[in-house]
Amino acid sequence: MVSAFAARQRLVLGQVKVADKANEIVAIPKLLDMLAIEGAVVTIDAMGCQRAIAQKIIDKKADYILALKGNQGSLREDVELFATEQKARDFKDATISRHQGVDGDHGRIGTRAVTVIHDIDWLQERHQWPGLNSLIMVESTRQSGDKIERETRFYITSLTLMAVQISGFVRAHWAVENSLHWVMDMVFRDDECRLRTENAPANFTTIKHIALNLIRRAKTKDSIRLRRKVAAWDDEFLVSLIAS
């Protein structure tokens, strides 16, 4: 299943089943066709970093931030080479904006340095990517005790915003992992579900997504797990979720 998740509202907006012997590249355009995304910023993992998908987002009057990995071959190589060279020269030959964020959780300290490169006419001449306006480089450092992990990620975007704004969109992208996939695994025990045949997996996932959306709308500070249990025990609370 490929799902569209609204990070700010923390709601599942839609989903499409990936056909047998197919992959997300085919399903993502179908999902985009189902959504009214004008004015939105669509973030997609590297699997969705495809020209046709970028063009569809632009055609629907939205913007994109697409993760860039090896599946884009020379584009990824050109971006990484340019960013590495410019960083070594302190970006003297590029127009950039920067933002750095620090947070801590469970004894870990994370630092994210976001650099947005704004002048990329040279890259467009070489690759002609639909709507491309900026490159994003995110350098992450995670420290836990004496252990330090470093990672550099690259993105392409149709946005022309500064790094401080784009940083928020990049970080919000991970809400699909923390606020959807993790919740589905921990609260709805998705990984333990044994439904495998015909339409049952897709139908059951749809029901669970609807249930999660309704539970999240409850005007209570209780955990999602507790809200689900109360809905099973208290008919009035259950009705309030459905009727709200």
Wavefront OBJ file of the C-alpha trace (Angstrom):
o trace
v 0.000 0.000 0.000
v 1.181 3.530 -0.820
v -0.335 6.111 1.534
v -0.594 9.905 1.472
v -0.111 11.367 4.947
v -0.735 14.994 5.966
v 2.128 15.703 8.379
v 0.643 18.800 10.009
v -2.830 17.325 10.564
v -1.441 13.803 11.114
v -4.169 12.269 8.960
v -4.106 9.629 6.222
v -5.542 11.296 3.113
v -5.603 8.335 0.757
v -3.973 5.098 -0.283
v -3.443 2.946 -3.353
v -2.618 -0.729 -3.497
v 0.551 -1.577 -5.401
v -0.413 -4.035 -8.116
v 1.196 -7.473 -8.317
v 4.576 -7.384 -10.109
v 4.558 -3.571 -9.912
v 6.083 -1.012 -7.554
v 5.456 2.369 -5.964
v 6.492 4.252 -9.107
v 3.236 3.160 -10.761
v 1.061 3.633 -7.676
v 2.227 7.137 -6.686
v 0.761 8.937 -9.756
v -2.585 7.184 -9.176
v -2.556 8.351 -5.559
v -1.720 11.925 -6.598
v -4.662 11.887 -9.014
v -6.978 11.189 -6.052
v -5.814 14.217 -4.063
v -6.460 17.963 -4.177
v -2.909 19.173 -3.477
v -2.893 22.702 -4.912
v -0.595 24.836 -2.756
v 0.774 21.843 -0.844
v 4.358 20.626 -0.534
v 4.644 16.935 -1.450
v 7.615 15.029 -0.019
v 8.453 11.569 -1.359
v 11.226 9.049 -0.730
v 13.810 8.262 -3.401
v 11.549 5.673 -5.055
v 9.271 8.538 -6.136
v 12.078 10.675 -7.536
v 10.887 10.403 -11.144
v 10.397 13.059 -13.807
v 6.801 12.013 -14.488
v 5.914 12.244 -10.798
v 7.572 15.655 -10.454
v 5.675 16.883 -13.527
v 2.343 15.620 -12.170
v 2.903 17.484 -8.889
v 3.724 20.689 -10.774
v 0.686 20.233 -13.042
v -1.509 19.994 -9.938
v -0.108 23.369 -8.774
v 1.844 21.942 -5.859
v 5.540 21.810 -4.973
v 7.777 18.838 -4.337
v 10.750 17.778 -2.254
v 12.121 14.475 -3.559
v 14.848 12.419 -1.902
v 17.757 11.849 -4.253
v 19.646 8.542 -4.223
v 21.407 6.202 -6.591
v 18.297 5.406 -8.619
v 18.793 8.730 -10.408
v 22.326 7.911 -11.515
v 24.104 10.885 -13.035
v 21.784 13.442 -11.387
v 22.732 12.171 -7.927
v 26.408 12.065 -8.897
v 26.363 15.619 -10.287
v 24.592 17.004 -7.217
v 26.918 15.274 -4.750
v 30.062 16.270 -6.657
v 28.976 19.909 -6.903
v 27.908 20.114 -3.254
v 31.140 18.497 -2.046
v 33.307 20.815 -4.136
v 31.401 23.928 -3.061
v 31.474 22.935 0.602
v 35.262 22.604 0.383
v 35.346 26.184 -0.986
v 32.836 27.408 1.631
v 30.255 27.837 -1.173
v 32.060 30.887 -2.582
v 30.749 30.143 -6.076
v 27.140 29.409 -5.118
v 24.120 31.250 -3.742
v 22.980 29.389 -0.652
v 21.011 29.664 2.565
v 21.672 27.645 5.716
v 19.876 26.503 8.841
v 20.937 24.299 11.719
v 18.759 22.521 14.258
v 19.617 20.567 17.390
v 17.389 18.241 19.389
v 17.789 15.551 22.015
v 15.789 12.446 22.877
v 16.438 9.342 25.006
v 20.065 10.285 25.625
v 20.760 11.041 21.967
v 21.719 14.434 20.573
v 20.922 15.085 16.922
v 22.194 17.955 14.778
v 20.886 18.729 11.278
v 22.647 21.262 9.083
v 20.495 22.151 6.059
v 22.102 23.877 3.081
v 19.921 24.985 0.164
v 21.676 25.791 -3.118
v 19.585 28.268 -5.068
v 21.461 28.862 -8.343
v 21.195 25.634 -10.325
v 20.780 26.751 -13.937
v 23.770 24.586 -14.842
v 22.021 21.513 -13.474
v 18.798 22.249 -15.321
v 20.682 22.631 -18.591
v 22.185 19.197 -18.057
v 19.154 17.290 -16.718
v 16.029 19.360 -17.578
v 14.084 18.278 -14.488
v 10.443 19.515 -14.309
v 10.073 22.511 -12.011
v 13.479 22.118 -10.342
v 14.537 25.297 -8.512
v 16.856 24.292 -5.654
v 19.067 21.556 -4.249
v 19.013 20.547 -0.597
v 21.869 19.012 1.371
v 21.114 17.742 4.880
v 24.096 16.805 7.040
v 22.984 14.883 10.121
v 25.050 14.015 13.174
v 23.666 11.736 15.872
v 25.577 11.272 19.126
v 24.726 8.642 21.723
v 27.358 8.392 24.444
v 30.700 7.915 22.712
v 29.104 6.770 19.461
v 28.771 9.351 16.670
v 26.938 8.664 13.402
v 27.075 10.998 10.409
v 24.904 10.995 7.291
v 24.506 13.296 4.296
v 21.257 13.270 2.314
v 20.380 15.133 -0.861
v 17.000 16.325 -2.156
v 15.715 18.213 -5.176
v 12.848 20.678 -4.849
v 10.639 23.013 -6.835
v 10.586 25.436 -3.893
v 12.476 28.734 -3.867
v 12.305 29.180 -0.095
v 15.136 29.722 2.378
v 16.757 26.869 4.307
v 14.982 27.699 7.575
v 11.620 27.034 5.899
v 12.689 24.054 3.818
v 14.245 22.468 6.905
v 10.784 22.238 8.453
v 9.371 20.424 5.416
v 12.251 17.939 5.322
v 11.848 17.178 9.005
v 8.051 16.892 8.689
v 8.529 14.197 6.042
v 9.591 11.777 8.768
v 6.152 12.125 10.382
v 4.997 9.365 8.047
v 7.378 7.027 9.889
v 6.815 8.290 13.437
v 3.123 9.186 13.306
v 1.796 6.588 10.840
v 3.949 3.499 10.276
v 5.164 3.270 13.879
v 1.641 3.778 15.234
v 0.199 1.175 12.872
v 2.829 -1.318 14.059
v 2.630 -0.556 17.774
v -1.093 0.157 18.233
v -2.717 -1.867 15.449
v -0.035 -4.621 15.376
v 0.364 -4.315 11.611
v 3.443 -6.519 11.434
v 1.542 -9.369 13.082
v -1.393 -9.226 10.673
v -1.631 -12.471 8.682
v -4.088 -11.299 6.001
v -2.463 -12.095 2.656
v -5.057 -13.074 0.023
v -7.096 -11.162 -2.571
v -8.453 -7.764 -1.412
v -8.343 -8.477 2.320
v -4.998 -6.738 3.073
v -5.992 -3.535 1.265
v -9.489 -3.487 2.761
v -8.251 -4.088 6.292
v -5.562 -1.400 5.943
v -8.243 1.042 4.793
v -10.354 0.294 7.866
v -7.371 0.725 10.188
v -6.435 4.051 8.582
v -10.017 5.291 9.010
v -9.962 4.174 12.645
v -6.649 5.963 13.253
v -7.971 9.181 11.715
v -11.072 9.062 13.935
v -9.105 8.247 17.081
v -6.721 11.142 16.452
v -9.637 13.595 16.329
v -10.743 12.740 19.874
v -10.622 15.736 22.212
v -8.542 14.017 24.871
v -4.892 13.907 25.864
v -4.909 10.123 26.298
v -2.565 8.027 24.165
v -3.824 6.564 20.901
v -3.572 3.086 22.383
v -5.767 4.087 25.352
v -8.285 5.902 23.142
v -8.667 2.737 21.077
v -9.311 0.662 24.183
v -11.828 3.147 25.566
v -13.659 3.114 22.215
v -14.009 -0.660 22.584
v -15.354 -0.391 26.146
v -17.433 2.786 26.048
v -20.167 3.038 23.398
v -20.689 6.760 24.079
v -17.031 7.490 23.432
v -17.151 5.358 20.291
v -20.171 7.299 18.998
v -18.448 10.596 19.786
v -15.490 9.574 17.607
v -17.670 8.610 14.656
v -20.072 11.544 14.930
v -17.509 14.285 15.557
l 1 2 3 4 5 6 7 8 9 10 11 12 13 14 15 16 17 18 19 20 21 22 23 24 25 26 27 28 29 30 31 32 33 34 35 36 37 38 39 40 41 42 43 44 45 46 47 48 49 50 51 52 53 54 55 56 57 58 59 60 61 62 63 64 65 66 67 68 69 70 71 72 73 74 75 76 77 78 79 80 81 82 83 84 85 86 87 88 89 90 91 92 93 94 95 96 97 98 99 100 101 102 103 104 105 106 107 108 109 110 111 112 113 114 115 116 117 118 119 120 121 122 123 124 125 126 127 128 129 130 131 132 133 134 135 136 137 138 139 140 141 142 143 144 145 146 147 148 149 150 151 152 153 154 155 156 157 158 159 160 161 162 163 164 165 166 167 168 169 170 171 172 173 174 175 176 177 178 179 180 181 182 183 184 185 186 187 188 189 190 191 192 193 194 195 196 197 198 199 200 201 202 203 204 205 206 207 208 209 210 211 212 213 214 215 216 217 218 219 220 221 222 223 224 225 226 227 228 229 230 231 232 233 234 235 236 237 238 239 240 241 242 243 244
